[in-house]
Amino acid sequence: MTTNWYVYLLRCADNSLYTGVTIDLNRRVNEHNTSNKLGAKYTRVRRPVELAFWETQPDRQKACQREYQLKQLTKPAKELLVKRHRKNLST
C-alpha cells in the first residue's frame, strides 16, 4: 500500500507560516493546535494555527526535499503559493 505524504503550510495566529510534512493532515494540524508534546515548538506559542496550503508527495524523501525547498522561499513567495492554492480549491 502506498502512503501519500503531505507537505503543508500552517497560518499561525501571528500571521507567520510554518512548513511541515506528515501522512495525516487532520491529525497533524490538531497536534499543532492542542498538544504541547506533539506539536512543533514554533507553533505552540503561535496558536491557533490553520492549514493554509498542502500538496502530496509520493514518499517521505520527496516530501522532505519539497519541505526544504518551501522553507527557502521568501514570505511573499509562500503567500503567493497559499493564494494560488486557495484559488485552485475554489474552482
LUMKE-457520 format. One record per residue: x negated, y negated, z of N, C-alpha, C in turn; residue in one letter. Coordinates in steps of 0.02 Angstrom, whole numbers, plus 32768, in hexadecimal, padded with zeros to 4 digits. Each point is the difference from the previous one (the first is absolute). Layout:
# LUMKE-457520
XYZXYZXYZA
...
# end
This chain:
# LUMKE-457520
7FD6803C8000802A7FC480007FD47FC18000M
800F7FD37FD47FDB7FC17FFB801F7FCC802DT
7FD87FE0802880177FCB802C7FEB7FBD7FE3T
80307FD47FF77FF07FBD7FEA7FE27FD9803AN
7FCE7FDA7FF17FE37FD1802F80187FBB7FECW
80087FD5803080177FBC7FF47FCB7FCF8018Y
7FF67FCC7FD87FD97FC6801580347FCA800CV
7FFC7FDD803880347FD080107FE47FC0801CY
80287FCC7FFB7FF27FC08020803A7FF1802FL
7FEF7FEC803C80327FEB80317FFD7FB58008L
803A7FE0800380047FB9801180067FFB804BR
7FD07FE1802080017FF8804880257FC18014C
80117FFB804080267FC680197FDC7FBE7FF4A
7FBD80027FFD7FDA7FC27FF47FF57FF37FB6D
802380267FD57FFE7FFB7FB77FC0801D7FE2N
7FD7802080277FC580217FE4801780427FE1S
7FD4801E7FD8800E803F7FE07FCE80348017L
801A803A80147FD780388017800480377FCBY
7FC7801F7FF07FFD80347FCD7FF180438021T
802480357FEB7FF48042801B801480377FD0G
7FF4803E80158013803B7FD980268031802EV
802D80267FE2802780318026802180317FD0T
801C8035801C8029802D7FD8804A7FF78011I
800F7FD8803480457FF4801580097FB68011D
801B7FDA7FD280077FB88009802C7FEE803BL
803B801F8006802E7FEE80367FE1800D8044N
7FE1803A80087FE0801080407FC97FCF8010R
7FD87FEF7FCE7FC67FD4800C80167FBA8012R
80327FE57FDD80187FBD8011801C80008047V
802480358012801B800680437FC780028033N
7FCB80247FF27FC78003802D7FE07FBB8009E
7FFA7FDC7FC97FE37FBC8004802B7FD3802CH
8041800A7FFD802D7FD48026800B80148048N
7FF7804080108014801680437FC980228029T
7FCE801B7FE17FCF802880267FC07FD9800FS
7FED7FFF803F7FC17FE180137FC5802F7FF6N
800D80407FF37FCB80307FF57FF880107FB6K
803780067FDC7FFD80157FBA7FFE7FC67FCEL
801A7FC780147FFE7FC57FD47FBA7FE37FFFG
7FF07FDD7FCA7FBE7FE27FFA7FF87FC78033A
7FC47FF980197FF17FCB803080117FBB7FE2K
7FF37FF87FBF800E7FC17FDE804A7FEE8004Y
802C80317FF580477FF17FFD80217FFC8044T
7FE1801D8033801E8000804380107FBB801AR
7FD57FD17FF1800A7FBB801880237FD47FCCV
8015801E7FC980207FDA7FCA8045801D7FEFR
8021801C802F8043801E7FF680357FCB8000R
8038800D7FDF800E803C7FD87FDF7FFD7FBCP
7FF8803A7FE37FE580057FBC8036801E7FD3V
7FFC7FF07FC0802F801E7FD07FD980147FC2E
801980347FE07FE080197FC4800A7FCE7FC7L
7FC97FE97FE280047FCE7FCC7FEE801C7FBBA
7FD880357FFE7FE8801C7FC17FEB8048800CF
800C802B7FCF7FE5804380037FF9801C7FBAW
7FD2802E7FF97FF780247FC27FE880468011E
800F802F7FD47FEB8045800D7FBD800F7FE0T
7FDD802F801E7FC180197FE68002804C8006Q
7FDD80237FD3800580497FFF7FDF8024803AP
7FCF7FE080207FDD802180387FE17FCC802ED
7FE6801880387FE57FD380327FC57FD87FE6R
7FD580217FDA7FC57FDD7FE680137FC57FD5Q
8030800A7FD280167FCA7FD580237FC98029K
80268015803280227FCF802A7FCE7FD58026A
7FCD801E801A7FCD7FDB80257FD77FD27FD2C
7FF480177FC37FDE7FD57FCF802A7FC37FEFQ
8041800C7FF6802D7FC87FF180077FD2803CR
8003801B803C80037FD7803C7FC47FD18003E
7FC5801B7FF17FC37FD8800080067FC87FCDY
801980107FC480097FCD7FCC802E7FC88018Q
80388013801E80307FCE80177FE37FD58038L
7FD8801E802B7FE27FDA80367FCE7FCC7FE6K
7FE5800B7FC57FD17FD07FE380237FC47FDFQ
804280057FF580247FCA7FDF80087FC5802FL
80077FC57FE2800E7FC58027804980028017T
80127FD7803080457FFD8018802F7FED7FC7K
7FEF7FCD7FD6802E7FF07FC88009803B7FD0P
7FCC80267FF48007803A7FD3802D8035801FA
7FFA800A8041802C8030802280487FE87FFFK
800A7FBF800980447FE47FFE801E80097FBBE
7FD87FFB7FCB8019800C7FBD801680487FF7L
7FD9802F801B801480477FFE8043800A8022L
80087FE2803B803F80068026803A7FE37FD8V
7FF57FC67FE280357FDF7FD88014802B7FC5K
7FCF801C7FDC8010802A7FC6802380418016R
7FEB801B8038801E803D801B804A7FF4800FH
800D7FC8802280457FEE8013802A7FF77FC1R
7FE37FE07FCD80257FF57FC1800F80437FDFK
7FD0802E7FFF800C80437FE1803580278025N
80047FF8804180338024802780457FE67FF2L
80057FC07FEF80437FE37FF5801980097FB9S
7FD6801A7FD38017800A7FBB801380477FF2T
# end
